[in-house]
C-alpha cells in the first residue's frame, strides 16, 4: 500500500510464459488529499505562528487520516530490527500509511508523496488504542515492512525517541514535531496558519514537518498543557523535553486562543499507554495478567485491551466460568456508587467481570456478572455496580466466558462526591 503523485498510475501485470488466468485485483483506489485531523479549538498560542520547517527522521505523516506518528525505541514483539510507533487514539483507522521524508507541498496546498521506499502500511489489526479525551488518548501500533525494500521503519530511518520515565516541572521548555496544516510559506506568519487556500499560492508548508518550542504550563493527571503552536494534522505528534530529548507526551488536542491558553496531550507515563507498549514490546505477553500487575483505570472509556495471551487467575470465578482474565484498579475518592461495564463499542466477545475490595492477598468479592441484559450492544457484555462507604481502591478483573478471548474496553462511571 502506498500513495503516488501525478494524475495517473499505470498498473502492469507481467505473467510467466505459458501461464493462464493471471489477474490483478485492486480492492480500493483513493484520489485527492486526505482531510487532516482537526483538534478542538484554535491552536496557535500567540499572535504569530512560530512553527519552522524540520526534518526529524523518526517522525512521519499518517495518511489517510491526516495525523502524525513517530517511532519509539521499544522493540515490536522483541524484534531487533523493528520498533513500535505512537500517535493519538482518535487518529486510529484501518488502511493507513506512515510516510517519512515528506516533500514540500504544492503552492495550492496539494500534498506531495514521498518515494514508495519511505511509505509503510500500518498494522491496524494489532494496534492498541484509546480515544478517551484529553489525557486519555493514545495509539500504539506496528508497521509492516516496506513492500519494495523489505525494510522496517527502524531499518530505513535509523531514528527513534526515548520515552521519559517522569514528567518535568512546570515551565520546562518542550518541543513538538508534527505535520500540521499551514496556509503560509514564511516564518512568523500572522494569518491563515491553520487553514490552506488552494488559490493563495502559499501552501508549500501544508502538512509538512514543522517544529516549535513552548513551556509546559500545567499537568493534571495524565494530561499535559503547553504553549506550543500546532494545527490540524499535528494530532498524534511527539512532545519532547527540549533538553533531554526524551518524549514526554503525545499531542492530541488544541486549546490555544491566539492570546494565551494551551494545547494538550497525553502523558507518556499514562498507565494504560505504558501497559500497551509493554504488551506489544513483548510480543503479546500481558503485564496485568495477575492482581499484582493491575493497571489503573480512569473515568470514562478505557482500552482497547486484549486477553488473548492472558491466563486464568485465582480465586475461582463465582459467575460465568470466567477465564483468561486481566486485572485493573480504580481509586474511588469518596463514598460513591461506581459502575464498571464492558458494554462499549469495540468489545467483541463474551466477557465476564468481577470487582473486589481489599488487597491482592485478601480479596473480597463485591460483585460478579456474566451477561448484562441491559446492554443495547449485546447481552454478552458485563456490568458490575459497587457502592463504597468512603475512599478506597477497587480491583477489577475481566475475562472471557469459558476462557473466550478478544478485545474489550471498560467504561467507568460514578456518582459525584458529596
KAWORA-V341634 format. One record per pair of residues at least 6 apart in sequence whose C-alpha atoms are under 8 Angstrom apart, sorted by the first residue. I is the first residue (numbers start at 0). J is the second residue. D is the distance in Angstrom with one decimal. If there is no record, write none. Layout:
BEGIN
[[I,J,D] [I,J,D]]
END
This chain:
BEGIN
[[0,96,7.3] [0,119,7.6] [0,120,6.0] [0,146,7.9] [1,96,6.9] [1,115,6.3] [1,118,6.2] [1,119,7.5] [1,120,7.4] [2,112,6.3] [2,115,7.5] [2,118,7.9] [3,112,5.9] [3,113,8.0] [3,115,7.9] [4,111,6.3] [4,112,5.9] [12,22,7.5] [12,23,6.9] [14,21,6.7] [32,63,7.9] [32,109,6.7] [32,110,6.3] [33,62,6.8] [33,63,5.2] [33,64,6.3] [33,65,6.1] [34,63,7.7] [34,64,6.7] [34,65,6.1] [35,64,6.0] [35,65,3.9] [35,66,6.4] [35,179,7.9] [35,180,7.3] [35,231,5.9] [35,232,5.0] [36,64,6.3] [36,65,5.4] [36,66,5.9] [36,90,7.3] [36,231,5.3] [36,232,5.0] [36,233,7.8] [36,234,6.7] [37,230,7.3] [37,231,4.1] [37,232,6.4] [37,234,7.6] [38,230,7.4] [38,231,5.8] [38,234,6.8] [38,251,6.8] [38,252,4.8] [38,253,5.1] [39,252,5.9] [39,253,5.1] [39,254,6.7] [40,253,5.4] [40,254,5.2] [40,255,7.2] [40,256,7.5] [41,230,7.8] [41,253,6.1] [41,254,5.8] [41,255,5.5] [41,256,5.4] [41,257,7.2] [42,228,6.0] [42,229,5.4] [42,230,5.8] [42,253,4.8] [42,254,5.5] [42,255,4.5] [42,256,6.5] [42,257,7.3] [42,261,7.7] [42,262,6.5] [43,192,8.0] [43,227,7.5] [43,228,4.6] [43,229,6.0] [43,230,7.2] [43,255,5.7] [43,256,6.7] [43,257,5.4] [44,226,6.0] [44,227,6.5] [44,228,5.6] [44,255,4.7] [44,256,6.1] [44,257,4.7] [44,258,6.3] [44,259,5.5] [44,260,6.8] [44,261,6.7] [45,228,8.0] [45,255,8.0] [45,256,7.7] [45,257,4.5] [45,258,5.2] [45,259,6.3] [46,189,6.4] [46,257,5.5] [46,258,6.6] [47,187,5.2] [47,188,5.4] [47,189,4.6] [47,190,7.5] [47,257,8.0] [48,186,7.3] [48,187,5.1] [48,188,5.3] [48,189,6.3] [48,190,8.0] [48,192,6.4] [48,228,6.6] [49,186,6.4] [49,187,5.0] [49,188,7.4] [49,211,6.4] [49,228,6.7] [50,186,7.0] [50,187,7.5] [50,209,5.8] [50,210,5.3] [50,211,4.8] [50,228,6.6] [50,229,7.9] [51,186,6.3] [51,209,5.2] [51,210,5.5] [51,211,6.6] [52,204,7.8] [52,207,7.7] [52,208,6.1] [52,209,4.3] [52,210,6.3] [53,176,7.5] [53,208,5.6] [53,209,4.8] [53,210,5.9] [54,100,7.4] [54,208,6.4] [54,209,7.6] [55,176,7.5] [56,99,7.2] [56,100,7.4] [56,156,5.8] [56,157,7.6] [56,158,5.9] [56,159,8.0] [57,69,5.5] [57,70,5.2] [57,71,7.9] [57,99,7.9] [57,156,6.5] [57,157,7.7] [57,158,5.0] [57,159,5.2] [57,160,7.2] [58,67,7.2] [58,68,6.0] [58,69,4.4] [58,70,6.7] [58,99,6.9] [58,176,7.1] [58,177,7.3] [58,236,7.8] [59,67,5.9] [59,68,5.4] [59,69,5.9] [59,97,5.9] [59,98,5.1] [59,99,4.7] [59,100,7.6] [59,101,7.7] [59,177,7.8] [59,178,7.8] [59,208,7.9] [60,66,6.1] [60,67,4.8] [60,68,6.2] [60,97,5.6] [60,98,5.1] [60,99,6.6] [60,101,7.5] [60,177,7.8] [60,178,6.1] [60,206,7.9] [60,207,7.9] [60,208,8.0] [61,67,5.4] [61,68,6.3] [61,95,6.7] [61,96,5.6] [61,97,4.6] [61,98,6.3] [62,95,5.5] [62,96,5.3] [62,97,6.6] [62,98,7.7] [63,94,7.9] [63,95,5.7] [63,96,7.1] [64,90,6.5] [64,92,7.6] [64,95,7.4] [65,206,8.0] [65,232,5.2] [66,86,7.9] [66,90,6.4] [66,178,6.9] [66,179,7.8] [66,231,7.8] [66,232,4.5] [66,233,5.9] [66,234,5.3] [66,235,6.1] [66,236,7.7] [67,86,6.4] [67,177,5.8] [67,178,5.9] [67,232,6.5] [67,233,5.8] [67,234,6.0] [67,235,5.0] [67,236,5.0] [68,84,6.6] [68,85,5.7] [68,86,4.8] [68,97,7.0] [68,235,5.8] [68,236,5.9] [68,237,7.8] [69,84,5.3] [69,85,5.6] [69,86,6.9] [69,159,7.6] [69,160,7.9] [69,236,7.0] [69,237,7.0] [70,82,6.6] [70,83,6.0] [70,84,4.5] [70,85,6.7] [70,152,7.7] [70,153,7.4] [70,158,7.3] [70,159,4.9] [70,160,6.4] [71,82,6.4] [71,83,5.7] [71,84,5.6] [71,85,7.2] [71,159,4.7] [71,160,4.6] [71,161,6.2] [71,162,7.3] [72,82,6.2] [72,83,7.2] [72,159,5.2] [72,160,5.7] [72,161,5.6] [72,162,7.7] [73,82,5.7] [73,83,5.9] [73,276,7.6] [73,280,6.2] [74,80,7.7] [74,81,5.9] [74,82,4.4] [74,83,6.0] [74,280,5.3] [74,281,8.0] [75,81,5.6] [75,82,4.7] [75,83,5.1] [75,141,6.8] [75,279,6.1] [75,280,4.8] [75,281,7.4] [75,282,6.9] [76,279,5.7] [76,280,4.6] [76,281,4.9] [76,282,3.5] [76,283,7.1] [77,280,5.7] [77,281,5.5] [77,282,6.1] [80,151,7.0] [80,153,6.6] [80,154,6.3] [81,151,5.9] [81,152,7.0] [81,153,5.7] [81,154,7.3] [82,141,7.3] [82,152,7.4] [82,153,6.0] [83,139,6.9] [83,140,6.0] [83,141,5.3] [83,142,7.8] [83,276,7.8] [83,279,7.8] [83,280,7.5] [84,139,5.8] [84,140,5.3] [84,141,6.1] [84,142,8.0] [85,137,7.2] [85,138,5.6] [85,139,4.9] [85,140,6.4] [85,235,7.1] [85,249,7.6] [86,137,6.0] [86,138,5.1] [86,139,6.8] [86,234,7.3] [86,235,3.8] [86,236,6.3] [86,237,8.0] [86,249,6.5] [87,128,7.9] [87,130,7.6] [87,136,5.6] [87,137,4.3] [87,138,5.2] [87,234,6.1] [87,235,4.1] [87,236,7.7] [87,249,6.6] [87,250,7.2] [87,251,5.9] [88,128,5.1] [88,129,4.9] [88,130,4.6] [88,131,7.9] [88,136,4.9] [88,137,4.1] [88,138,4.5] [88,235,7.8] [89,129,7.5] [89,130,5.1] [89,136,6.8] [89,137,7.6] [90,138,7.8] [90,234,7.4] [90,235,7.2] [91,123,7.9] [91,128,7.3] [91,138,6.9] [92,123,7.1] [93,121,7.9] [93,123,5.4] [93,124,7.9] [94,120,7.4] [94,121,7.1] [94,123,7.4] [95,120,6.1] [95,121,5.7] [96,118,6.4] [96,119,5.4] [96,120,4.4] [96,121,5.5] [97,118,5.8] [97,119,5.2] [97,120,6.4] [97,121,6.6] [97,142,7.8] [98,113,7.0] [98,117,5.8] [98,118,4.6] [98,119,6.4] [99,113,7.0] [99,117,5.3] [99,118,6.6] [100,113,6.2] [100,117,6.8] [101,111,7.3] [101,112,6.4] [101,113,5.1] [101,207,6.4] [101,208,7.4] [102,111,6.0] [102,112,6.8] [102,113,6.2] [102,207,7.1] [103,110,7.7] [103,111,6.6] [103,203,5.4] [103,204,6.1] [103,205,7.7] [103,207,6.3] [104,110,4.8] [104,111,5.2] [104,202,6.6] [104,203,4.4] [104,204,6.0] [104,205,6.0] [104,206,7.5] [104,207,7.1] [105,111,6.9] [105,202,6.2] [105,203,5.1] [106,197,7.4] [106,199,7.8] [106,200,4.7] [106,201,5.2] [106,202,4.4] [106,203,4.9] [107,196,6.8] [107,197,4.0] [107,198,6.1] [107,199,7.0] [107,200,5.4] [107,201,6.9] [107,202,5.5] [107,203,7.5] [108,182,7.3] [108,195,6.1] [108,196,6.8] [108,197,5.6] [108,200,7.9] [108,201,7.5] [108,202,4.2] [108,203,6.2] [108,204,7.8] [108,205,5.7] [109,197,7.8] [109,202,7.7] [109,205,7.8] [110,205,7.4] [110,206,7.3] [115,147,7.3] [116,145,6.5] [116,147,6.3] [116,148,6.4] [117,145,7.8] [117,155,7.6] [118,145,6.8] [119,142,6.1] [119,143,6.2] [119,144,6.6] [119,145,5.4] [119,151,7.9] [119,152,7.1] [120,142,5.7] [120,143,5.6] [120,144,7.7] [120,145,7.4] [121,140,7.2] [121,141,6.2] [121,142,4.3] [121,143,6.2] [122,140,6.7] [122,141,5.5] [122,142,5.2] [122,143,6.2] [123,140,7.0] [123,141,7.8] [125,140,6.9] [125,141,7.3] [126,138,7.1] [126,139,5.8] [126,140,4.6] [126,141,6.9] [127,138,5.9] [127,139,5.3] [127,140,6.6] [127,275,6.3] [127,302,7.6] [127,303,5.7] [127,304,7.0] [128,136,7.6] [128,137,5.5] [128,138,4.1] [128,139,6.1] [128,302,6.5] [128,303,5.5] [129,135,6.7] [129,136,5.3] [129,137,5.4] [129,138,6.5] [129,300,7.8] [129,301,6.5] [129,302,5.3] [129,303,6.0] [130,136,4.7] [130,137,6.7] [130,300,7.9] [131,299,6.9] [131,300,5.8] [131,301,7.1] [133,222,6.2] [133,251,7.1] [133,252,6.8] [133,263,6.7] [133,264,6.5] [133,265,6.7] [134,220,7.3] [134,221,4.8] [134,222,3.8] [134,223,7.1] [134,263,7.7] [134,264,6.0] [134,265,4.3] [134,266,6.7] [135,221,7.0] [135,222,7.5] [135,265,5.9] [135,269,7.8] [136,251,6.9] [136,264,7.8] [136,265,6.1] [137,235,7.7] [137,249,7.1] [137,265,7.0] [137,272,6.7] [138,272,7.9] [139,272,7.7] [139,275,6.8] [139,276,6.6] [142,151,7.4] [142,152,7.3] [143,151,6.9] [144,150,5.2] [144,151,4.5] [144,152,7.1] [145,151,6.2] [145,152,7.9] [153,159,7.5] [160,244,7.8] [160,245,6.4] [160,246,6.3] [161,244,7.7] [161,245,5.2] [161,246,6.2] [162,245,5.4] [162,246,4.8] [162,247,6.6] [162,267,7.0] [163,245,5.3] [163,246,5.6] [163,247,5.5] [163,267,7.0] [163,268,7.7] [164,267,8.0] [164,268,6.7] [165,247,7.6] [165,268,6.6] [166,247,6.3] [166,266,7.5] [166,268,7.6] [167,240,8.0] [168,215,7.6] [169,214,7.5] [169,215,5.2] [169,216,5.6] [169,217,5.7] [169,218,7.6] [170,214,5.1] [170,215,5.0] [170,216,6.1] [171,214,5.5] [171,215,5.4] [171,240,7.6] [172,212,6.6] [172,213,5.5] [172,214,4.5] [172,215,6.3] [172,240,6.6] [172,241,5.8] [172,242,7.8] [173,212,5.5] [173,213,5.5] [173,214,5.9] [173,215,6.5] [173,225,7.9] [173,227,7.9] [173,238,6.5] [173,239,5.5] [173,240,4.7] [173,241,5.0] [174,210,6.9] [174,211,5.7] [174,212,4.3] [174,213,6.5] [174,227,7.4] [174,238,5.6] [174,239,5.0] [174,240,6.3] [174,241,5.5] [175,210,5.4] [175,211,5.6] [175,212,6.4] [175,227,7.2] [175,236,6.9] [175,237,5.7] [175,238,4.8] [175,239,6.2] [176,208,6.6] [176,209,5.7] [176,210,4.6] [176,211,7.1] [176,233,8.0] [176,236,6.2] [176,237,6.0] [176,238,7.3] [177,207,7.7] [177,208,5.3] [177,209,5.7] [177,210,6.6] [177,229,7.9] [177,232,7.3] [177,233,4.9] [177,234,7.8] [177,236,5.2] [177,237,7.2] [178,205,7.8] [178,206,4.5] [178,207,4.9] [178,208,4.6] [178,209,6.4] [178,232,5.4] [178,233,5.2] [178,236,7.8] [179,193,7.7] [179,205,6.9] [179,206,4.9] [179,207,6.9] [179,208,7.4] [179,209,7.6] [179,229,6.4] [179,230,4.8] [179,231,5.2] [179,232,4.0] [179,233,4.5] [179,234,8.0] [180,192,7.3] [180,193,5.4] [180,194,6.1] [180,195,6.9] [180,204,7.7] [180,205,4.9] [180,206,4.8] [180,207,7.9] [180,230,5.6] [180,231,5.5] [180,232,5.9] [180,233,7.8] [181,191,7.2] [181,192,4.9] [181,193,5.3] [181,194,5.9] [181,195,6.0] [181,202,6.7] [181,204,5.7] [181,205,4.4] [181,206,6.6] [181,230,7.5] [182,191,5.2] [182,192,5.2] [182,193,6.5] [182,194,5.3] [182,195,3.9] [182,196,6.5] [182,201,5.9] [182,202,4.9] [182,203,7.8] [182,204,7.1] [182,205,6.1] [183,190,7.9] [183,191,6.5] [183,192,6.1] [183,195,7.6] [183,201,5.0] [183,202,5.7] [183,203,7.4] [183,204,6.7] [183,205,7.8] [184,201,5.4] [184,202,6.3] [184,203,6.0] [184,204,5.7] [192,230,7.7] [193,230,5.3] [193,231,6.7] [195,201,8.0] [195,202,6.1] [195,205,7.0] [196,202,7.2] [206,232,6.6] [211,227,6.2] [211,228,6.4] [212,226,7.9] [212,227,5.7] [212,228,7.9] [212,241,7.7] [213,225,6.6] [213,226,4.9] [213,227,4.7] [213,228,7.9] [214,225,5.6] [214,226,5.5] [214,227,7.3] [215,223,7.3] [215,224,6.2] [215,225,4.4] [215,226,6.7] [216,223,7.7] [216,224,5.4] [216,225,4.9] [216,226,6.8] [216,261,7.3] [217,223,6.1] [217,224,5.2] [217,225,7.0] [218,224,6.3] [221,265,5.8] [221,266,5.0] [221,268,7.4] [221,269,5.7] [222,263,6.6] [222,264,5.8] [222,265,5.1] [222,266,5.8] [223,248,7.3] [223,263,5.4] [223,264,5.3] [223,265,6.3] [223,266,6.2] [224,261,5.6] [224,262,5.5] [224,263,4.5] [224,264,6.8] [225,261,5.0] [225,262,5.5] [225,263,6.4] [226,255,7.4] [226,259,7.8] [226,260,7.1] [226,261,4.8] [226,262,6.3] [227,261,7.3] [227,262,6.8] [228,255,8.0] [228,262,7.9] [229,253,7.3] [229,262,7.8] [230,253,7.6] [233,250,7.2] [233,251,7.8] [234,249,8.0] [234,250,5.6] [234,251,4.8] [234,252,6.9] [235,249,5.6] [235,250,5.3] [235,251,5.7] [236,249,5.8] [236,250,5.3] [236,251,7.7] [237,246,6.5] [237,247,7.9] [237,248,6.3] [237,249,5.2] [237,250,6.2] [238,246,5.8] [238,247,5.8] [238,248,5.0] [238,249,5.9] [238,250,6.3] [239,245,5.5] [239,246,4.3] [239,247,5.6] [239,248,7.1] [240,246,6.2] [240,247,6.5] [246,267,7.2] [247,266,6.0] [247,267,5.1] [247,268,7.7] [248,264,5.9] [248,265,5.3] [248,266,4.3] [248,267,4.7] [249,264,5.2] [249,265,5.2] [249,266,6.6] [249,267,6.9] [250,262,7.9] [250,263,6.1] [250,264,4.1] [250,265,6.6] [251,263,6.1] [251,264,4.8] [251,265,7.0] [252,262,5.9] [252,263,5.1] [252,264,6.3] [253,261,7.3] [253,262,4.6] [253,263,6.3] [254,260,6.3] [254,261,5.3] [254,262,4.6] [254,263,7.1] [255,261,4.5] [255,262,5.7] [267,273,7.4] [270,294,6.2] [270,295,6.3] [271,294,6.7] [271,295,7.2] [271,296,7.7] [271,301,7.9] [271,302,7.5] [274,286,6.7] [274,287,7.8] [274,294,7.4] [277,285,7.8] [277,286,7.1] [278,284,5.6] [278,285,5.4] [278,286,6.6] [283,308,6.2] [284,308,5.8] [284,309,7.3] [285,306,7.8] [285,308,6.5] [285,309,6.2] [286,292,6.0] [286,293,7.9] [287,293,4.8] [287,294,6.4] [287,325,5.6] [287,326,5.4] [287,327,7.3] [288,309,5.6] [288,310,6.6] [288,312,7.8] [288,324,6.5] [288,325,4.8] [288,326,6.2] [289,312,6.4] [289,324,7.9] [289,325,6.6] [289,326,6.0] [290,326,5.6] [290,327,7.6] [290,359,5.9] [290,394,7.8] [291,359,6.6] [292,326,7.2] [293,325,7.6] [293,326,4.6] [293,327,4.4] [293,328,6.1] [293,394,7.9] [294,326,6.8] [294,327,4.7] [294,328,6.0] [295,327,5.6] [295,328,4.7] [295,329,5.8] [295,330,7.9] [296,327,6.5] [296,328,6.0] [296,329,5.4] [296,411,7.7] [297,329,7.0] [297,411,6.9] [298,410,7.3] [298,411,5.1] [298,412,6.0] [299,410,5.2] [299,411,5.0] [299,412,6.2] [300,343,7.9] [300,408,6.6] [300,409,5.7] [300,410,4.3] [300,411,6.5] [301,408,5.5] [301,409,5.1] [301,410,6.1] [301,411,7.9] [302,407,6.7] [302,408,4.6] [302,409,6.5] [303,345,7.4] [303,406,6.4] [303,407,5.6] [303,408,5.1] [304,406,5.5] [304,407,5.3] [304,408,6.3] [305,404,7.4] [305,405,5.6] [305,406,4.4] [305,407,6.4] [306,323,6.1] [306,324,6.4] [306,325,6.5] [306,398,7.1] [306,404,5.6] [306,405,6.1] [306,406,6.9] [307,323,7.5] [307,404,5.2] [307,405,6.1] [308,323,7.6] [309,323,4.8] [309,324,6.0] [309,325,6.7] [310,322,7.1] [310,323,4.4] [310,324,6.3] [311,321,7.9] [311,322,4.7] [311,323,4.4] [311,324,5.6] [311,402,7.8] [312,322,7.5] [312,323,7.5] [312,324,6.8] [316,322,7.8] [316,353,8.0] [317,367,7.0] [318,351,7.5] [318,367,6.2] [318,368,6.2] [318,369,6.2] [319,351,6.2] [319,368,7.2] [319,369,5.0] [319,400,5.6] [319,401,7.2] [320,400,5.8] [320,401,5.2] [320,402,7.7] [321,350,7.9] [321,351,5.7] [321,352,8.0] [321,398,5.5] [321,399,5.4] [321,400,4.8] [321,401,5.5] [321,402,6.0] [322,398,5.1] [322,399,5.4] [322,400,6.5] [322,401,5.9] [322,402,4.1] [322,403,7.2] [323,398,5.3] [323,399,6.3] [323,402,5.4] [323,403,7.4] [323,404,7.2] [324,396,6.1] [324,397,5.2] [324,398,3.8] [324,399,6.9] [325,396,5.4] [325,397,5.4] [325,398,6.4] [326,394,7.1] [326,395,5.7] [326,396,4.3] [326,397,6.6] [327,394,5.8] [327,395,5.0] [327,396,6.1] [328,392,6.6] [328,393,5.6] [328,394,4.5] [328,395,5.9] [329,392,5.6] [329,393,5.2] [329,394,6.5] [329,395,7.8] [330,390,7.6] [330,391,6.0] [330,392,4.4] [330,393,6.4] [331,389,7.8] [331,390,5.3] [331,391,5.2] [331,392,5.8] [331,393,7.3] [332,389,7.2] [332,390,4.5] [332,391,6.7] [332,416,7.8] [333,387,7.6] [333,388,7.3] [333,389,4.4] [333,390,4.1] [333,391,7.4] [333,416,6.0] [334,386,7.3] [334,387,5.1] [334,388,4.6] [334,389,3.9] [334,390,6.2] [334,416,6.7] [334,417,7.8] [335,386,5.6] [335,387,5.4] [335,388,7.1] [335,389,7.3] [335,413,6.5] [335,414,5.7] [335,415,7.0] [335,416,6.6] [336,384,6.9] [336,385,5.7] [336,386,4.2] [336,387,6.4] [336,413,5.5] [336,414,5.7] [337,384,5.7] [337,385,5.3] [337,386,6.1] [337,387,7.8] [337,411,7.2] [337,412,5.9] [337,413,4.3] [337,414,6.9] [338,382,7.1] [338,383,5.9] [338,384,4.4] [338,385,6.5] [338,410,7.9] [338,411,5.8] [338,412,5.3] [338,413,6.0] [339,382,5.6] [339,383,5.4] [339,384,6.4] [339,409,6.7] [339,410,5.7] [339,411,4.9] [339,412,6.8] [340,380,7.6] [340,381,5.7] [340,382,4.3] [340,383,6.6] [340,409,5.5] [340,410,5.2] [340,411,6.8] [341,350,7.4] [341,380,5.6] [341,381,5.4] [341,382,6.6] [341,407,6.7] [341,408,5.7] [341,409,4.8] [341,410,6.3] [342,374,5.8] [342,375,7.8] [342,376,6.6] [342,377,7.4] [342,380,5.4] [342,381,6.6] [342,382,7.4] [342,408,8.0] [342,409,7.7] [342,410,7.6] [343,376,7.6] [343,407,7.8] [343,408,6.1] [343,409,7.0] [343,410,6.9] [344,376,7.4] [344,408,7.8] [345,406,7.0] [345,407,6.1] [345,408,6.6] [346,380,8.0] [346,405,7.6] [346,406,5.5] [346,407,3.9] [346,408,5.8] [347,405,6.1] [347,406,5.8] [347,407,6.4] [348,379,7.3] [348,380,7.7] [348,399,7.3] [348,403,7.0] [348,404,6.6] [348,405,5.6] [348,406,7.1] [348,407,7.6] [349,370,7.9] [349,379,4.8] [349,380,6.0] [349,399,5.8] [349,400,5.7] [349,403,6.7] [350,369,6.5] [350,370,7.7] [350,379,6.5] [350,380,5.4] [350,381,6.0] [350,397,6.8] [350,398,5.7] [350,399,4.5] [350,400,5.8] [350,403,7.7] [351,367,7.7] [351,368,5.9] [351,369,4.4] [351,370,7.3] [351,380,7.3] [351,381,5.7] [351,397,5.7] [351,398,5.2] [351,399,5.5] [351,400,5.9] [352,367,5.7] [352,368,5.4] [352,369,6.5] [352,381,5.9] [352,382,7.0] [352,383,7.1] [352,395,7.2] [352,396,5.8] [352,397,4.6] [352,398,6.4] [353,364,7.2] [353,365,7.6] [353,366,5.7] [353,367,4.2] [353,368,6.5] [353,383,7.1] [353,395,5.8] [353,396,5.5] [353,397,6.7] [354,364,6.1] [354,365,5.4] [354,366,5.4] [354,367,6.4] [354,383,7.1] [354,385,7.9] [354,393,6.8] [354,394,5.7] [354,395,4.5] [354,396,6.6] [355,362,6.0] [355,363,5.2] [355,364,4.4] [355,365,5.0] [355,366,7.2] [355,393,5.8] [355,394,5.0] [355,395,6.3] [356,362,6.0] [356,363,5.2] [356,364,6.5] [356,365,6.4] [356,391,8.0] [356,392,6.9] [356,393,5.2] [356,394,6.3] [357,363,5.9] [357,392,7.7] [357,393,7.5] [357,394,8.0] [365,385,6.6] [366,383,6.1] [366,384,7.3] [366,385,7.1] [367,383,6.3] [368,381,5.7] [368,382,6.1] [368,383,6.2] [369,379,7.2] [369,380,7.0] [369,381,5.4] [369,382,7.8] [369,400,7.4] [370,378,5.5] [370,379,4.8] [370,380,5.4] [370,381,5.4] [370,382,7.9] [371,378,5.4] [371,379,6.6] [371,380,5.8] [371,381,5.2] [371,382,6.0] [372,378,4.9] [372,379,7.9] [374,380,6.8] [398,404,7.7]]
END
